[in-house]
């Protein structure tokens, strides 16, 4: 793209919310850029969470978190169909053990009612065990409308939908400086690769939201809340039909166990205040503590079932006294024109992503007349999983494409045809992790021990990239340094 080209909107950050905004804006006749410092979507907060579609009862009544979460939950059946995203409205349990817990559950029930949340029910121990036989709790809340989604595929789907509708993506592109030219009424966004010009900027940078905001002279209090997780194998997943949470403590939802759309179980997260940086190690003591606490509500967390561990960091906006605050989504006209800040977009950002996108568009409509894009394509088709086809469907698929008959990832039963589709993705991404997130290869029991090199070879062949230039995920993550024989 030429440096003198002027976009209408430049969205900084290609997480689930940035991509949702891009998709919503692509419904109008606009020139849109999305700028992402990583090599792909999902490499930070949007791919490092529990994947729960929340009902909305946990947030302050009338807050943006409350209202946008409820909207997102209510529409997710339709959204998942349009974007071809794995989603299960499986419900969720909150369980407690004491009279104090019971009183807190009653308060949560009332807040759910105030928040316009449907499908909540206060239940006893017998009803808890009917829903989840291995759950431990004397009192509980059953939230019928809660669910689980694949956060990787959802974020990817939003990005691919936006790209299909002519949104321009700039990956491996870090924003370094922002300058507003009053005479031309445009922003010059200096990046690690070039300068991108735009009439508007939308700051959806997640963990780096305050860093980007500071570039235009606006500062917020934002902290990182780091949580570690354990991933359990699918044998564990067969015993957990829905997420189980303890009675929440203030804004922290507690260490919980969550089933996934792939059939695994996630244990966590804990919570530790950290700086908002991409620093994701896990620690043995924390992992041991996760298992200890999770076993109080679902005593089936065993070391032999661990596949891997990971962590995620949520950006939380705080007051001067340290209290966690609501989302900030606003046009900063009192400081700099045509600059929209999204600050502290943490949970329930995954659930609320598309409503947040519409909220941003409505703010823009107060200042600009937007004309509808009559060529907008709403539907996006994902990669069909060979493992989810019936035997008859598998035979037909192989007869039409022999690559379906070759299994590359044995643990997850991912075919060569799926790997090739992922490599030829609409975003033109070619890291090994990108293929992993799109196909679920390398996410099984052996964590890529069998298939990782075969996938790397396919990337090399299809993309014509020298092996030593293929990256696992980001900068300094080259798969190879050269030939040894």
C-alpha positions in Angstrom: 0.0 0.0 0.0 1.4 3.4 -0.9 2.2 5.8 1.9 0.0 8.5 0.5 -3.1 6.3 0.4 -5.6 7.4 3.0 -7.8 5.0 4.8 -11.1 6.0 6.4 -10.4 3.9 9.5 -7.3 2.4 11.0 -8.0 -0.2 13.7 -5.1 -0.9 15.9 -5.3 -4.5 17.2 -6.6 -7.6 15.6 -8.0 -9.4 18.6 -11.6 -10.6 18.7 -12.9 -7.0 19.4 -10.7 -5.3 16.7 -11.9 -7.9 14.1 -15.5 -7.5 15.2 -15.2 -3.7 14.7 -13.6 -4.3 11.3 -16.4 -6.6 10.2 -19.1 -4.2 11.4 -17.5 -1.3 9.5 -17.1 -3.4 6.4 -20.9 -3.3 6.1 -20.4 0.3 4.9 -18.5 1.8 1.9 -15.3 2.5 3.7 -11.5 2.0 3.3 -10.4 0.1 6.4 -7.1 -1.0 7.8 -6.3 -3.3 10.7 -2.8 -3.0 12.1 -1.5 -5.9 14.3 1.9 -6.2 15.8 1.8 -10.1 15.9 2.0 -12.4 12.9 -1.7 -13.5 13.2 -4.8 -13.0 15.3 -5.3 -14.9 18.5 -1.7 -14.7 19.7 -2.6 -12.8 22.9 -5.8 -12.3 25.0 -8.3 -13.4 22.4 -6.7 -16.9 22.3 -5.7 -17.1 25.9 -9.0 -17.4 27.8 -11.6 -20.0 28.9 -13.8 -19.7 25.8 -17.0 -19.1 27.8 -20.0 -17.2 26.3 -21.2 -15.5 29.5 -24.9 -14.8 30.2 -24.2 -11.4 31.8 -25.2 -11.8 35.5 -21.8 -11.1 36.9 -21.5 -7.5 35.9 -22.7 -4.3 37.4 -26.3 -3.6 36.4 -26.5 -1.0 33.6 -22.8 -1.2 32.8 -21.5 -1.7 29.3 -20.2 -5.0 30.4 -23.7 -6.0 31.4 -25.6 -4.7 28.4 -23.2 -5.7 25.7 -22.6 -9.2 27.2 -26.4 -9.9 27.3 -26.7 -8.8 23.7 -23.8 -10.9 22.6 -25.1 -14.0 24.4 -28.6 -13.7 23.0 -27.4 -13.6 19.4 -24.7 -16.1 19.5 -26.6 -19.1 18.1 -27.2 -17.1 14.9 -23.7 -15.6 14.9 -22.1 -19.0 15.1 -24.1 -20.3 12.2 -23.3 -17.3 10.0 -19.6 -17.4 10.7 -19.4 -21.2 10.9 -17.9 -21.2 14.4 -18.0 -24.1 17.0 -20.5 -23.2 19.8 -22.4 -25.1 22.4 -25.1 -23.5 24.6 -24.4 -26.1 27.3 -25.2 -24.0 30.3 -23.0 -23.3 33.4 -23.0 -24.1 37.1 -22.0 -21.9 40.0 -21.6 -24.0 43.2 -21.3 -23.1 46.8 -20.8 -25.0 50.1 -21.7 -22.7 53.0 -24.6 -20.5 54.1 -22.5 -17.5 53.2 -22.2 -18.9 49.7 -25.9 -19.5 49.5 -26.6 -15.8 50.5 -24.1 -14.7 47.8 -25.9 -16.9 45.2 -29.2 -15.3 46.1 -27.6 -11.9 45.4 -26.3 -13.1 42.1 -29.8 -14.3 41.2 -31.1 -10.9 41.9 -28.4 -9.2 39.9 -29.1 -11.5 37.0 -32.7 -10.5 37.1 -31.7 -6.8 37.2 -29.4 -7.4 34.3 -32.2 -8.9 32.1 -30.5 -12.3 32.1 -32.9 -15.2 31.3 -32.6 -18.9 32.2 -31.1 -18.7 35.7 -32.3 -21.0 38.4 -31.3 -21.5 42.1 -30.8 -25.2 42.7 -29.9 -27.7 45.4 -27.3 -30.5 45.7 -29.6 -33.1 44.1 -30.2 -30.9 41.1 -26.5 -30.1 40.8 -25.6 -33.8 40.6 -28.3 -34.4 38.0 -26.7 -31.8 35.8 -23.1 -32.8 36.5 -22.8 -36.0 38.6 -19.2 -35.3 39.7 -19.8 -31.7 40.7 -19.4 -30.9 44.4 -21.7 -28.3 46.0 -24.5 -27.9 48.4 -26.1 -24.9 46.7 -25.9 -23.7 43.1 -27.1 -21.6 40.2 -27.8 -23.1 36.9 -27.4 -20.6 34.0 -29.1 -22.3 31.1 -28.1 -19.8 28.5 -24.3 -19.8 29.1 -22.2 -21.6 26.6 -18.7 -22.3 25.2 -17.1 -21.2 21.9 -13.8 -21.9 20.2 -12.1 -18.5 20.8 -9.4 -19.2 18.2 -11.9 -20.0 15.4 -14.3 -17.2 16.4 -11.5 -14.6 16.3 -10.2 -16.0 13.0 -13.8 -16.1 11.6 -14.4 -12.4 12.3 -11.0 -11.5 10.7 -11.7 -13.7 7.6 -15.2 -12.2 7.2 -13.7 -8.7 7.4 -11.0 -9.6 4.9 -13.5 -11.2 2.5 -15.3 -7.8 2.7 -12.2 -5.9 1.6 -10.7 -4.9 4.9 -6.9 -4.6 4.6 -4.8 -6.4 7.3 -1.2 -5.4 8.2 0.4 -8.1 10.3 3.9 -8.0 12.0 3.3 -4.3 12.0 3.9 -2.4 15.3 2.7 1.1 15.8 5.6 3.3 16.9 4.2 6.9 16.7 0.9 8.7 15.8 0.8 12.3 14.5 -2.3 14.2 13.6 -2.1 16.6 10.7 -4.6 19.4 11.4 -4.3 20.9 7.9 -5.2 17.6 6.2 -7.3 16.2 9.0 -5.6 12.8 8.9 -3.5 10.7 11.1 0.0 9.6 10.1 0.6 6.3 11.9 4.3 5.4 11.8 4.8 1.6 12.1 7.7 -0.7 12.1 7.2 -1.2 8.3 5.8 2.0 6.8 3.5 4.9 7.5 -0.3 4.3 7.3 -2.6 7.3 6.8 -6.1 7.4 8.1 -8.9 9.8 8.8 -9.9 7.9 12.0 -8.1 5.7 14.5 -9.8 3.1 16.6 -7.6 1.9 19.5 -8.5 -1.8 20.1 -5.0 -2.8 21.2 -6.0 -4.9 24.2 -3.0 -5.3 26.5 -1.4 -2.3 24.8 -4.4 0.0 24.7 -2.9 2.5 27.1 0.4 2.5 25.2 -1.4 3.5 22.0 -3.6 6.0 23.9 -0.5 7.6 25.3 0.8 8.3 21.8 -2.0 10.9 21.4 -1.6 12.3 24.9 -4.3 10.4 26.7 -3.6 8.2 29.8 -5.7 5.7 31.7 -4.9 3.4 34.6 -4.7 -0.1 33.1 -3.3 -3.2 34.8 -2.8 -6.7 33.6 -4.5 -9.6 35.3 -2.6 -12.8 34.6 -4.2 -16.2 34.9 -2.7 -19.7 34.4 -4.5 -22.7 33.0 -4.1 -26.5 32.7 -5.4 -28.3 29.7 -6.8 -31.8 30.3 -7.3 -34.6 27.8 -10.5 -35.6 26.1 -11.1 -38.5 28.6 -11.7 -35.8 31.2 -13.9 -33.9 28.8 -16.3 -36.8 28.6 -17.1 -36.3 32.2 -17.8 -32.5 32.2 -20.9 -31.4 30.2 -20.7 -27.7 31.3 -18.4 -25.3 33.0 -18.4 -25.3 36.8 -17.5 -22.1 38.8 -17.2 -21.5 42.5 -19.2 -18.6 44.0 -17.4 -15.5 42.6 -15.5 -13.2 44.8 -16.1 -9.5 43.8 -14.8 -9.1 40.2 -12.7 -12.4 40.2 -14.7 -15.4 39.0 -12.5 -17.9 40.8 -10.7 -21.0 39.6 -13.1 -23.0 37.5 -13.3 -26.0 35.2 -14.5 -25.5 31.7 -15.3 -28.0 28.9 -14.2 -26.9 25.4 -15.8 -27.4 22.0 -13.0 -29.8 21.2 -13.8 -32.0 24.1 -11.0 -31.1 26.5 -11.2 -29.5 29.9 -9.6 -26.2 31.0 -8.7 -25.7 34.7 -8.2 -22.1 35.8 -7.4 -19.3 35.8 -5.9 -17.9 38.9 -5.3 -14.2 39.0 -2.1 -12.1 39.5 -1.7 -8.4 38.9 1.1 -7.9 36.3 2.2 -5.3 33.8 0.4 -5.3 30.5 3.1 -7.2 28.5 3.1 -10.4 26.5 4.9 -12.5 29.1 3.2 -15.9 29.4 5.2 -18.4 31.4 3.5 -20.8 33.8 4.8 -21.9 37.2 4.6 -25.3 38.9 3.4 -23.9 42.3 0.5 -22.0 40.5 -0.4 -25.1 38.5 -0.5 -27.3 41.6 -2.7 -24.7 43.3 -5.1 -24.7 40.3 -5.6 -28.4 40.6 -6.0 -28.2 44.4 -8.8 -25.6 44.1 -10.5 -27.0 41.1 -10.8 -30.4 42.8 -13.0 -28.7 45.5 -15.8 -28.3 42.9 -14.9 -31.1 40.5 -12.6 -33.7 42.0 -11.4 -35.3 38.7 -8.3 -33.1 38.0 -5.5 -35.6 37.9 -1.8 -35.0 36.9 -1.9 -38.0 34.5 -4.6 -36.2 32.4 -2.6 -33.0 31.8 -1.7 -32.2 28.2 -0.2 -28.8 28.7 -0.3 -25.5 30.5 -0.7 -21.9 29.3 -1.5 -18.4 30.6 -3.4 -15.3 29.5 -3.5 -11.7 30.6 -6.5 -9.5 30.7 -6.3 -5.7 30.5 -8.3 -4.2 33.4 -9.1 -0.5 33.7 -8.9 0.7 37.2 -9.8 3.8 39.2 -7.3 5.9 41.1 -8.1 3.8 44.1 -7.5 0.5 42.3 -11.1 -0.6 41.7 -11.9 -2.4 38.5 -14.0 -0.3 36.2 -16.3 -0.7 33.3 -15.3 -0.8 29.6 -14.3 2.6 28.3 -15.5 3.1 24.7 -15.5 6.7 23.6 -14.5 9.2 20.9 -11.8 11.4 22.5 -12.8 14.6 20.8 -11.9 16.7 23.8 -8.3 15.8 23.3 -7.8 14.6 19.7 -10.3 14.4 16.8 -11.6 11.2 15.3 -9.8 9.0 17.8 -11.9 6.2 19.4 -10.5 4.6 22.5 -11.4 1.1 23.8 -9.8 0.7 27.2 -10.0 -2.2 29.6 -11.8 -4.6 27.2 -11.4 -7.7 29.3 -14.1 -10.4 30.1 -16.8 -10.5 28.7 -15.1 -9.1 25.6 -15.3 -12.4 23.8 -19.1 -12.6 24.3 -19.6 -8.9 23.7 -17.3 -8.5 20.6 -19.9 -7.9 18.0 -22.1 -5.7 20.2 -19.0 -3.7 20.9 -18.4 -3.4 17.2 -21.9 -2.1 16.7 -21.5 0.3 19.6 -18.4 1.8 18.0 -20.2 2.1 14.6 -23.1 4.0 16.3 -20.6 6.4 17.9 -19.2 7.0 14.4 -22.7 7.6 12.9 -23.1 10.5 15.3 -20.4 12.2 13.4 -20.4 10.8 9.9 -23.0 9.6 7.4 -22.2 6.0 6.4 -23.5 4.4 3.3 -24.3 0.7 3.3 -22.1 -1.7 1.3 -24.6 -3.5 -0.9 -22.0 -6.1 -1.7 -21.4 -7.1 2.0 -21.0 -10.9 2.3 -22.3 -12.0 5.8 -21.5 -15.6 5.7 -18.0 -17.2 6.2 -17.3 -20.8 5.7 -14.8 -22.6 7.9 -12.6 -25.7 7.4 -14.8 -28.8 7.7 -13.3 -31.3 10.1 -12.7 -34.8 8.8 -13.0 -36.1 12.4 -16.6 -34.8 12.6 -17.8 -36.4 9.4 -19.8 -39.6 9.3 -18.2 -42.6 7.7 -20.3 -42.1 4.6 -19.3 -38.4 4.5 -15.6 -39.3 4.9 -15.8 -41.7 1.9 -17.4 -39.0 -0.3 -14.8 -36.4 0.9 -11.9 -38.8 0.0 -13.4 -39.6 -3.4 -13.6 -35.9 -4.1 -10.2 -35.0 -2.6 -7.7 -37.7 -1.9 -5.9 -35.5 0.7 -8.8 -36.2 3.1 -7.5 -39.8 3.1 -4.2 -38.8 4.6 -4.2 -38.1 8.3 -1.4 -35.7 9.3 -2.3 -35.2 13.0 -3.1 -38.6 14.5 -4.2 -37.3 18.0 -6.8 -34.9 16.6 -7.5 -36.9 13.3 -6.7 -33.9 11.1 -6.3 -34.6 7.4 -3.9 -33.2 4.9 -6.8 -31.5 3.1 -7.6 -29.5 6.2 -3.9 -28.5 6.7 -3.7 -27.3 3.1 -6.9 -25.3 3.5 -5.5 -23.7 6.6 -2.2 -22.8 4.9 -4.2 -21.2 2.0 -6.2 -19.1 4.5 -7.8 -15.7 3.5 -5.4 -13.7 5.7 -2.3 -15.2 4.0 -0.8 -16.3 7.4 1.8 -19.0 7.4 3.2 -19.5 10.9 3.0 -23.0 12.4 0.8 -21.8 15.3 -1.6 -20.3 12.7 -2.2 -23.7 11.2 -2.5 -25.2 14.7 -5.3 -22.7 15.7 -7.2 -23.2 12.4 -7.2 -27.0 12.4 -6.5 -28.1 16.0 -3.5 -30.1 14.9 -0.7 -30.2 17.4 -3.3 -29.7 20.2 -3.7 -33.4 21.1 -2.0 -35.7 23.6 1.4 -35.5 21.9 1.3 -31.7 21.3 2.7 -32.0 17.8 5.3 -34.6 18.4 4.1 -36.6 15.3 2.7 -33.9 13.0 4.6 -30.7 13.5 7.4 -31.4 11.1 5.0 -32.7 8.5 3.0 -29.4 8.8 6.2 -27.4 8.5 7.1 -29.3 5.3 3.7 -28.5 3.8 4.1 -24.8 4.6 7.5 -24.9 2.9 6.1 -26.6 -0.2 2.8 -24.6 -0.6 4.1 -21.2 0.4 7.5 -21.7 -1.2 9.1 -20.4 2.0 12.7 -21.7 2.9 12.5 -23.9 5.9 14.8 -21.7 8.0 12.3 -18.7 7.4 9.3 -20.6 8.8 8.3 -19.3 12.2 6.4 -21.1 15.0 4.5 -18.0 16.0 6.4 -14.7 16.1 9.7 -12.9 15.9 12.7 -15.0 16.9 10.6 -18.2 16.7 12.2 -19.8 13.6 11.6 -23.5 13.4 15.1 -24.1 12.0 18.4 -22.3 11.9 19.7 -24.3 8.9 20.6 -27.8 7.7 22.8 -30.0 9.8 23.4 -32.7 7.2 
